[in-house]
Amino acid sequence: MKLITAIIKPNKVESVKSELSKVGISGITLTEVKGFGRQKGHKEVYRGTEIEVSFLPKSKLEIAVKDEELETVIKACLLYTSPSPRDRG
């Protein structure tokens, strides 16, 4: 058994869930988290004051899989989590 952890944008959760369902995965754990990476946050104006929002909302998926399902599940997750088609291998 392996535990896969994927951090994705919240708007991609349903797409990843659907793709995992297609490959036979029926159980995942979803946690709402905050973080930043390539996006580095952004600036917003709140009551006339500019503030920097450095932690953005993310979704953390945890999927326990059998060893033989590992590559299939990773590929399914990468379809919706990689920023560029060349990263999708």
Biopython code that builds the backbone (N, CA, C, O; Angstrom):
import numpy as np
from Bio.PDB.StructureBuilder import StructureBuilder

atoms = [
    (1, "MET", "N", (0.843, -1.193, 0.000)),
    (1, "MET", "CA", (0.000, 0.000, 0.000)),
    (1, "MET", "C", (0.878, 1.241, 0.000)),
    (1, "MET", "O", (1.946, 1.278, 0.611)),
    (2, "LYS", "N", (0.400, 2.239, -0.693)),
    (2, "LYS", "CA", (1.059, 3.543, -0.762)),
    (2, "LYS", "C", (0.021, 4.617, -0.480)),
    (2, "LYS", "O", (-1.166, 4.434, -0.751)),
    (3, "LEU", "N", (0.475, 5.739, 0.067)),
    (3, "LEU", "CA", (-0.383, 6.888, 0.295)),
    (3, "LEU", "C", (0.068, 8.006, -0.634)),
    (3, "LEU", "O", (1.198, 8.484, -0.541)),
    (4, "ILE", "N", (-0.810, 8.413, -1.517)),
    (4, "ILE", "CA", (-0.520, 9.508, -2.440)),
    (4, "ILE", "C", (-1.145, 10.769, -1.867)),
    (4, "ILE", "O", (-2.310, 10.770, -1.470)),
    (5, "THR", "N", (-0.366, 11.841, -1.825)),
    (5, "THR", "CA", (-0.865, 13.142, -1.394)),
    (5, "THR", "C", (-0.737, 14.101, -2.564)),
    (5, "THR", "O", (0.351, 14.274, -3.113)),
    (6, "ALA", "N", (-1.839, 14.723, -2.945)),
    (6, "ALA", "CA", (-1.844, 15.685, -4.048)),
    (6, "ALA", "C", (-2.439, 16.988, -3.553)),
    (6, "ALA", "O", (-3.508, 17.001, -2.943)),
    (7, "ILE", "N", (-1.735, 18.094, -3.822)),
    (7, "ILE", "CA", (-2.236, 19.428, -3.498)),
    (7, "ILE", "C", (-2.685, 20.052, -4.813)),
    (7, "ILE", "O", (-1.883, 20.230, -5.730)),
    (8, "ILE", "N", (-3.975, 20.382, -4.900)),
    (8, "ILE", "CA", (-4.523, 20.901, -6.151)),
    (8, "ILE", "C", (-5.387, 22.131, -5.883)),
    (8, "ILE", "O", (-5.733, 22.433, -4.741)),
    (9, "LYS", "N", (-5.723, 22.827, -6.960)),
    (9, "LYS", "CA", (-6.643, 23.963, -6.845)),
    (9, "LYS", "C", (-8.035, 23.433, -6.535)),
    (9, "LYS", "O", (-8.433, 22.394, -7.061)),
    (10, "PRO", "N", (-8.775, 24.134, -5.688)),
    (10, "PRO", "CA", (-10.115, 23.663, -5.308)),
    (10, "PRO", "C", (-11.055, 23.420, -6.490)),
    (10, "PRO", "O", (-11.910, 22.536, -6.426)),
    (11, "ASN", "N", (-10.908, 24.185, -7.555)),
    (11, "ASN", "CA", (-11.804, 24.019, -8.700)),
    (11, "ASN", "C", (-11.499, 22.768, -9.523)),
    (11, "ASN", "O", (-12.244, 22.450, -10.450)),
    (12, "LYS", "N", (-10.427, 22.058, -9.204)),
    (12, "LYS", "CA", (-10.055, 20.839, -9.930)),
    (12, "LYS", "C", (-10.471, 19.566, -9.198)),
    (12, "LYS", "O", (-10.290, 18.471, -9.732)),
    (13, "VAL", "N", (-11.020, 19.681, -7.998)),
    (13, "VAL", "CA", (-11.335, 18.505, -7.180)),
    (13, "VAL", "C", (-12.304, 17.564, -7.883)),
    (13, "VAL", "O", (-12.060, 16.359, -7.945)),
    (14, "GLU", "N", (-13.396, 18.099, -8.412)),
    (14, "GLU", "CA", (-14.396, 17.244, -9.051)),
    (14, "GLU", "C", (-13.829, 16.536, -10.277)),
    (14, "GLU", "O", (-14.161, 15.378, -10.530)),
    (15, "SER", "N", (-12.979, 17.217, -11.039)),
    (15, "SER", "CA", (-12.369, 16.601, -12.222)),
    (15, "SER", "C", (-11.450, 15.448, -11.829)),
    (15, "SER", "O", (-11.480, 14.386, -12.450)),
    (16, "VAL", "N", (-10.631, 15.661, -10.794)),
    (16, "VAL", "CA", (-9.725, 14.613, -10.323)),
    (16, "VAL", "C", (-10.531, 13.446, -9.762)),
    (16, "VAL", "O", (-10.217, 12.286, -10.031)),
    (17, "LYS", "N", (-11.568, 13.750, -8.983)),
    (17, "LYS", "CA", (-12.416, 12.709, -8.415)),
    (17, "LYS", "C", (-13.041, 11.859, -9.522)),
    (17, "LYS", "O", (-13.084, 10.634, -9.413)),
    (18, "SER", "N", (-13.519, 12.495, -10.571)),
    (18, "SER", "CA", (-14.113, 11.793, -11.701)),
    (18, "SER", "C", (-13.091, 10.898, -12.399)),
    (18, "SER", "O", (-13.388, 9.754, -12.743)),
    (19, "GLU", "N", (-11.899, 11.423, -12.603)),
    (19, "GLU", "CA", (-10.839, 10.655, -13.259)),
    (19, "GLU", "C", (-10.423, 9.453, -12.407)),
    (19, "GLU", "O", (-10.178, 8.370, -12.939)),
    (20, "LEU", "N", (-10.343, 9.643, -11.088)),
    (20, "LEU", "CA", (-10.000, 8.535, -10.192)),
    (20, "LEU", "C", (-11.094, 7.468, -10.209)),
    (20, "LEU", "O", (-10.809, 6.273, -10.125)),
    (21, "SER", "N", (-12.322, 7.904, -10.317)),
    (21, "SER", "CA", (-13.433, 6.966, -10.393)),
    (21, "SER", "C", (-13.333, 6.109, -11.654)),
    (21, "SER", "O", (-13.636, 4.917, -11.628)),
    (22, "LYS", "N", (-12.907, 6.721, -12.750)),
    (22, "LYS", "CA", (-12.747, 5.993, -14.020)),
    (22, "LYS", "C", (-11.706, 4.881, -13.923)),
    (22, "LYS", "O", (-11.819, 3.863, -14.605)),
    (23, "VAL", "N", (-10.686, 5.072, -13.072)),
    (23, "VAL", "CA", (-9.638, 4.052, -12.938)),
    (23, "VAL", "C", (-9.877, 3.134, -11.742)),
    (23, "VAL", "O", (-9.003, 2.356, -11.362)),
    (24, "GLY", "N", (-11.071, 3.231, -11.153)),
    (24, "GLY", "CA", (-11.452, 2.281, -10.118)),
    (24, "GLY", "C", (-11.165, 2.673, -8.684)),
    (24, "GLY", "O", (-11.261, 1.834, -7.789)),
    (25, "ILE", "N", (-10.813, 3.932, -8.443)),
    (25, "ILE", "CA", (-10.549, 4.394, -7.078)),
    (25, "ILE", "C", (-11.841, 4.993, -6.530)),
    (25, "ILE", "O", (-12.401, 5.922, -7.111)),
    (26, "SER", "N", (-12.303, 4.455, -5.416)),
    (26, "SER", "CA", (-13.590, 4.911, -4.888)),
    (26, "SER", "C", (-13.471, 5.693, -3.584)),
    (26, "SER", "O", (-14.468, 6.236, -3.108)),
    (27, "GLY", "N", (-12.289, 5.763, -2.999)),
    (27, "GLY", "CA", (-12.149, 6.470, -1.728)),
    (27, "GLY", "C", (-10.980, 7.427, -1.710)),
    (27, "GLY", "O", (-9.855, 7.064, -2.054)),
    (28, "ILE", "N", (-11.260, 8.667, -1.301)),
    (28, "ILE", "CA", (-10.204, 9.667, -1.114)),
    (28, "ILE", "C", (-10.524, 10.461, 0.142)),
    (28, "ILE", "O", (-11.669, 10.501, 0.594)),
    (29, "THR", "N", (-9.500, 11.090, 0.696)),
    (29, "THR", "CA", (-9.692, 12.010, 1.810)),
    (29, "THR", "C", (-9.378, 13.407, 1.301)),
    (29, "THR", "O", (-8.332, 13.625, 0.689)),
    (30, "LEU", "N", (-10.276, 14.357, 1.550)),
    (30, "LEU", "CA", (-10.118, 15.730, 1.094)),
    (30, "LEU", "C", (-9.994, 16.649, 2.298)),
    (30, "LEU", "O", (-10.813, 16.602, 3.215)),
    (31, "THR", "N", (-8.959, 17.488, 2.288)),
    (31, "THR", "CA", (-8.755, 18.471, 3.343)),
    (31, "THR", "C", (-8.550, 19.831, 2.691)),
    (31, "THR", "O", (-7.782, 19.950, 1.736)),
    (32, "GLU", "N", (-9.225, 20.852, 3.196)),
    (32, "GLU", "CA", (-9.010, 22.206, 2.707)),
    (32, "GLU", "C", (-7.799, 22.786, 3.419)),
    (32, "GLU", "O", (-7.747, 22.811, 4.648)),
    (33, "VAL", "N", (-6.817, 23.255, 2.641)),
    (33, "VAL", "CA", (-5.576, 23.785, 3.186)),
    (33, "VAL", "C", (-5.270, 25.123, 2.514)),
    (33, "VAL", "O", (-5.957, 25.530, 1.577)),
    (34, "LYS", "N", (-4.247, 25.790, 2.994)),
    (34, "LYS", "CA", (-3.772, 27.021, 2.364)),
    (34, "LYS", "C", (-2.279, 26.891, 2.137)),
    (34, "LYS", "O", (-1.572, 26.260, 2.923)),
    (35, "GLY", "N", (-1.801, 27.497, 1.049)),
    (35, "GLY", "CA", (-0.384, 27.433, 0.745)),
    (35, "GLY", "C", (-0.067, 28.275, -0.474)),
    (35, "GLY", "O", (-0.939, 28.939, -1.035)),
    (36, "PHE", "N", (1.204, 28.237, -0.878)),
    (36, "PHE", "CA", (1.591, 28.911, -2.111)),
    (36, "PHE", "C", (2.781, 28.191, -2.705)),
    (36, "PHE", "O", (3.510, 27.482, -2.010)),
    (37, "GLY", "N", (2.967, 28.380, -3.986)),
    (37, "GLY", "CA", (4.070, 27.769, -4.722)),
    (37, "GLY", "C", (4.422, 28.699, -5.864)),
    (37, "GLY", "O", (4.864, 29.827, -5.649)),
    (38, "ARG", "N", (4.226, 28.220, -7.073)),
    (38, "ARG", "CA", (4.515, 29.048, -8.249)),
    (38, "ARG", "C", (3.669, 30.302, -8.297)),
    (38, "ARG", "O", (4.103, 31.319, -8.838)),
    (39, "GLN", "N", (2.455, 30.249, -7.732)),
    (39, "GLN", "CA", (1.548, 31.400, -7.800)),
    (39, "GLN", "C", (2.015, 32.564, -6.927)),
    (39, "GLN", "O", (1.751, 33.720, -7.259)),
    (40, "LYS", "N", (2.685, 32.293, -5.849)),
    (40, "LYS", "CA", (3.258, 33.304, -4.946)),
    (40, "LYS", "C", (2.235, 34.263, -4.355)),
    (40, "LYS", "O", (2.624, 35.310, -3.837)),
    (41, "GLY", "N", (0.967, 33.955, -4.410)),
    (41, "GLY", "CA", (-0.050, 34.834, -3.832)),
    (41, "GLY", "C", (-0.377, 35.995, -4.748)),
    (41, "GLY", "O", (0.035, 36.022, -5.908)),
    (42, "HIS", "N", (-1.126, 36.959, -4.216)),
    (42, "HIS", "CA", (-1.515, 38.130, -4.978)),
    (42, "HIS", "C", (-1.882, 39.260, -4.020)),
    (42, "HIS", "O", (-1.958, 39.066, -2.807)),
    (43, "LYS", "N", (-2.106, 40.444, -4.590)),
    (43, "LYS", "CA", (-2.469, 41.597, -3.767)),
    (43, "LYS", "C", (-3.955, 41.900, -3.946)),
    (43, "LYS", "O", (-4.505, 41.769, -5.040)),
    (44, "GLU", "N", (-4.586, 42.306, -2.854)),
    (44, "GLU", "CA", (-5.993, 42.698, -2.857)),
    (44, "GLU", "C", (-6.126, 44.014, -2.115)),
    (44, "GLU", "O", (-5.279, 44.373, -1.297)),
    (45, "VAL", "N", (-7.197, 44.723, -2.413)),
    (45, "VAL", "CA", (-7.500, 45.956, -1.692)),
    (45, "VAL", "C", (-8.648, 45.653, -0.743)),
    (45, "VAL", "O", (-9.714, 45.207, -1.168)),
    (46, "TYR", "N", (-8.426, 45.895, 0.538)),
    (46, "TYR", "CA", (-9.432, 45.658, 1.564)),
    (46, "TYR", "C", (-9.648, 46.954, 2.326)),
    (46, "TYR", "O", (-8.743, 47.439, 3.004)),
    (47, "ARG", "N", (-10.848, 47.515, 2.214)),
    (47, "ARG", "CA", (-11.200, 48.780, 2.871)),
    (47, "ARG", "C", (-10.182, 49.885, 2.587)),
    (47, "ARG", "O", (-9.787, 50.643, 3.473)),
    (48, "GLY", "N", (-9.776, 49.943, 1.329)),
    (48, "GLY", "CA", (-8.869, 50.995, 0.904)),
    (48, "GLY", "C", (-7.396, 50.723, 1.161)),
    (48, "GLY", "O", (-6.548, 51.532, 0.786)),
    (49, "THR", "N", (-7.078, 49.608, 1.787)),
    (49, "THR", "CA", (-5.688, 49.269, 2.082)),
    (49, "THR", "C", (-5.279, 48.057, 1.257)),
    (49, "THR", "O", (-5.978, 47.045, 1.222)),
    (50, "GLU", "N", (-4.142, 48.178, 0.599)),
    (50, "GLU", "CA", (-3.647, 47.052, -0.197)),
    (50, "GLU", "C", (-2.973, 46.048, 0.721)),
    (50, "GLU", "O", (-2.094, 46.401, 1.507)),
    (51, "ILE", "N", (-3.393, 44.793, 0.613)),
    (51, "ILE", "CA", (-2.785, 43.732, 1.419)),
    (51, "ILE", "C", (-2.299, 42.623, 0.495)),
    (51, "ILE", "O", (-2.866, 42.396, -0.574)),
    (52, "GLU", "N", (-1.261, 41.947, 0.912)),
    (52, "GLU", "CA", (-0.730, 40.841, 0.130)),
    (52, "GLU", "C", (-1.264, 39.534, 0.693)),
    (52, "GLU", "O", (-1.080, 39.226, 1.871)),
    (53, "VAL", "N", (-1.924, 38.778, -0.160)),
    (53, "VAL", "CA", (-2.450, 37.468, 0.223)),
    (53, "VAL", "C", (-1.433, 36.441, -0.258)),
    (53, "VAL", "O", (-1.359, 36.141, -1.449)),
    (54, "SER", "N", (-0.651, 35.905, 0.673)),
    (54, "SER", "CA", (0.410, 34.993, 0.259)),
    (54, "SER", "C", (0.003, 33.530, 0.354)),
    (54, "SER", "O", (0.619, 32.679, -0.287)),
    (55, "PHE", "N", (-1.013, 33.223, 1.134)),
    (55, "PHE", "CA", (-1.482, 31.848, 1.234)),
    (55, "PHE", "C", (-2.822, 31.729, 0.519)),
    (55, "PHE", "O", (-3.796, 32.387, 0.885)),
    (56, "LEU", "N", (-2.856, 30.888, -0.497)),
    (56, "LEU", "CA", (-4.049, 30.713, -1.311)),
    (56, "LEU", "C", (-4.764, 29.419, -0.936)),
    (56, "LEU", "O", (-4.120, 28.465, -0.499)),
    (57, "PRO", "N", (-6.080, 29.373, -1.100)),
    (57, "PRO", "CA", (-6.809, 28.142, -0.778)),
    (57, "PRO", "C", (-6.432, 27.010, -1.727)),
    (57, "PRO", "O", (-6.341, 27.210, -2.938)),
    (58, "LYS", "N", (-6.217, 25.845, -1.182)),
    (58, "LYS", "CA", (-5.872, 24.642, -1.939)),
    (58, "LYS", "C", (-6.675, 23.475, -1.388)),
    (58, "LYS", "O", (-7.275, 23.574, -0.317)),
    (59, "SER", "N", (-6.684, 22.383, -2.114)),
    (59, "SER", "CA", (-7.307, 21.151, -1.655)),
    (59, "SER", "C", (-6.242, 20.070, -1.596)),
    (59, "SER", "O", (-5.471, 19.890, -2.539)),
    (60, "LYS", "N", (-6.207, 19.360, -0.490)),
    (60, "LYS", "CA", (-5.241, 18.277, -0.302)),
    (60, "LYS", "C", (-5.994, 16.954, -0.410)),
    (60, "LYS", "O", (-6.895, 16.672, 0.380)),
    (61, "LEU", "N", (-5.613, 16.152, -1.397)),
    (61, "LEU", "CA", (-6.208, 14.837, -1.584)),
    (61, "LEU", "C", (-5.244, 13.783, -1.072)),
    (61, "LEU", "O", (-4.051, 13.827, -1.370)),
    (62, "GLU", "N", (-5.756, 12.845, -0.308)),
    (62, "GLU", "CA", (-4.958, 11.716, 0.149)),
    (62, "GLU", "C", (-5.651, 10.454, -0.339)),
    (62, "GLU", "O", (-6.835, 10.234, -0.084)),
    (63, "ILE", "N", (-4.884, 9.631, -1.047)),
    (63, "ILE", "CA", (-5.447, 8.442, -1.673)),
    (63, "ILE", "C", (-4.569, 7.251, -1.323)),
    (63, "ILE", "O", (-3.388, 7.227, -1.672)),
    (64, "ALA", "N", (-5.129, 6.270, -0.640)),
    (64, "ALA", "CA", (-4.411, 5.036, -0.320)),
    (64, "ALA", "C", (-4.665, 4.050, -1.451)),
    (64, "ALA", "O", (-5.813, 3.756, -1.782)),
    (65, "VAL", "N", (-3.576, 3.537, -2.049)),
    (65, "VAL", "CA", (-3.704, 2.633, -3.196)),
    (65, "VAL", "C", (-2.814, 1.412, -3.025)),
    (65, "VAL", "O", (-1.832, 1.437, -2.282)),
    (66, "LYS", "N", (-3.174, 0.349, -3.721)),
    (66, "LYS", "CA", (-2.326, -0.833, -3.784)),
    (66, "LYS", "C", (-1.110, -0.502, -4.645)),
    (66, "LYS", "O", (-1.174, 0.378, -5.504)),
    (67, "ASP", "N", (-0.010, -1.204, -4.416)),
    (67, "ASP", "CA", (1.223, -0.932, -5.157)),
    (67, "ASP", "C", (1.008, -0.973, -6.672)),
    (67, "ASP", "O", (1.567, -0.153, -7.400)),
    (68, "GLU", "N", (0.210, -1.916, -7.141)),
    (68, "GLU", "CA", (0.004, -2.054, -8.583)),
    (68, "GLU", "C", (-0.870, -0.939, -9.170)),
    (68, "GLU", "O", (-0.900, -0.776, -10.390)),
    (69, "GLU", "N", (-1.572, -0.178, -8.349)),
    (69, "GLU", "CA", (-2.412, 0.928, -8.817)),
    (69, "GLU", "C", (-1.681, 2.268, -8.796)),
    (69, "GLU", "O", (-2.205, 3.267, -9.289)),
    (70, "LEU", "N", (-0.495, 2.297, -8.239)),
    (70, "LEU", "CA", (0.229, 3.543, -7.991)),
    (70, "LEU", "C", (0.396, 4.400, -9.249)),
    (70, "LEU", "O", (-0.023, 5.557, -9.265)),
    (71, "GLU", "N", (0.996, 3.851, -10.292)),
    (71, "GLU", "CA", (1.266, 4.639, -11.504)),
    (71, "GLU", "C", (-0.018, 5.133, -12.160)),
    (71, "GLU", "O", (-0.076, 6.269, -12.632)),
    (72, "THR", "N", (-1.040, 4.292, -12.194)),
    (72, "THR", "CA", (-2.319, 4.674, -12.807)),
    (72, "THR", "C", (-2.941, 5.854, -12.076)),
    (72, "THR", "O", (-3.446, 6.781, -12.708)),
    (73, "VAL", "N", (-2.908, 5.826, -10.752)),
    (73, "VAL", "CA", (-3.508, 6.901, -9.957)),
    (73, "VAL", "C", (-2.692, 8.190, -10.089)),
    (73, "VAL", "O", (-3.266, 9.274, -10.190)),
    (74, "ILE", "N", (-1.389, 8.086, -10.089)),
    (74, "ILE", "CA", (-0.550, 9.278, -10.257)),
    (74, "ILE", "C", (-0.840, 9.935, -11.604)),
    (74, "ILE", "O", (-0.989, 11.155, -11.677)),
    (75, "LYS", "N", (-0.920, 9.139, -12.667)),
    (75, "LYS", "CA", (-1.215, 9.697, -13.991)),
    (75, "LYS", "C", (-2.592, 10.361, -14.016)),
    (75, "LYS", "O", (-2.758, 11.419, -14.624)),
    (76, "ALA", "N", (-3.570, 9.751, -13.366)),
    (76, "ALA", "CA", (-4.917, 10.325, -13.311)),
    (76, "ALA", "C", (-4.900, 11.681, -12.597)),
    (76, "ALA", "O", (-5.567, 12.618, -13.034)),
    (77, "CYS", "N", (-4.145, 11.787, -11.507)),
    (77, "CYS", "CA", (-4.048, 13.057, -10.771)),
    (77, "CYS", "C", (-3.332, 14.124, -11.591)),
    (77, "CYS", "O", (-3.731, 15.289, -11.582)),
    (78, "LEU", "N", (-2.281, 13.732, -12.298)),
    (78, "LEU", "CA", (-1.506, 14.704, -13.061)),
    (78, "LEU", "C", (-2.269, 15.293, -14.238)),
    (78, "LEU", "O", (-1.909, 16.365, -14.725)),
    (79, "LEU", "N", (-3.304, 14.623, -14.701)),
    (79, "LEU", "CA", (-4.098, 15.181, -15.798)),
    (79, "LEU", "C", (-4.676, 16.546, -15.431)),
    (79, "LEU", "O", (-4.869, 17.395, -16.301)),
    (80, "TYR", "N", (-4.948, 16.754, -14.158)),
    (80, "TYR", "CA", (-5.606, 17.992, -13.720)),
    (80, "TYR", "C", (-4.764, 18.835, -12.769)),
    (80, "TYR", "O", (-5.209, 19.895, -12.330)),
    (81, "THR", "N", (-3.572, 18.388, -12.448)),
    (81, "THR", "CA", (-2.777, 19.155, -11.493)),
    (81, "THR", "C", (-1.554, 19.792, -12.122)),
    (81, "THR", "O", (-1.025, 20.754, -11.565)),
    (82, "SER", "N", (-1.083, 19.302, -13.249)),
    (82, "SER", "CA", (0.107, 19.874, -13.874)),
    (82, "SER", "C", (-0.258, 21.146, -14.623)),
    (82, "SER", "O", (-1.299, 21.213, -15.275)),
    (83, "PRO", "N", (0.600, 22.153, -14.527)),
    (83, "PRO", "CA", (0.289, 23.427, -15.171)),
    (83, "PRO", "C", (0.507, 23.423, -16.678)),
    (83, "PRO", "O", (-0.012, 24.295, -17.373)),
    (84, "SER", "N", (1.264, 22.461, -17.196)),
    (84, "SER", "CA", (1.618, 22.482, -18.593)),
    (84, "SER", "C", (1.469, 21.090, -19.207)),
    (84, "SER", "O", (1.764, 20.094, -18.546)),
    (85, "PRO", "N", (1.015, 21.006, -20.462)),
    (85, "PRO", "CA", (0.871, 19.692, -21.091)),
    (85, "PRO", "C", (2.186, 18.899, -21.132)),
    (85, "PRO", "O", (2.157, 17.670, -21.076)),
    (86, "ARG", "N", (3.325, 19.574, -21.227)),
    (86, "ARG", "CA", (4.600, 18.838, -21.287)),
    (86, "ARG", "C", (4.938, 18.168, -19.952)),
    (86, "ARG", "O", (5.748, 17.241, -19.922)),
    (87, "ASP", "N", (4.327, 18.623, -18.837)),
    (87, "ASP", "CA", (4.561, 18.014, -17.538)),
    (87, "ASP", "C", (3.722, 16.762, -17.325)),
    (87, "ASP", "O", (3.921, 16.041, -16.348)),
    (88, "ARG", "N", (2.789, 16.501, -18.226)),
    (88, "ARG", "CA", (1.850, 15.399, -18.046)),
    (88, "ARG", "C", (2.384, 14.070, -18.527)),
    (88, "ARG", "O", (1.718, 13.047, -18.369)),
    (89, "GLY", "N", (3.591, 14.057, -19.120)),
    (89, "GLY", "CA", (4.289, 12.853, -19.518)),
    (89, "GLY", "C", (3.507, 11.922, -20.279)),
    (89, "GLY", "O", (4.008, 10.866, -20.666)),
]
sb = StructureBuilder()
sb.init_structure("model")
sb.init_model(0)
sb.init_chain("A")
sb.init_seg("    ")
for serial, (resi, resn, name, xyz) in enumerate(atoms, 1):
    if name == "N":
        sb.init_residue(resn, " ", resi, " ")
    sb.init_atom(name, np.array(xyz, "f"), 0.0, 1.0, " ", f" {name:<3s}", serial, name[0])
structure = sb.get_structure()
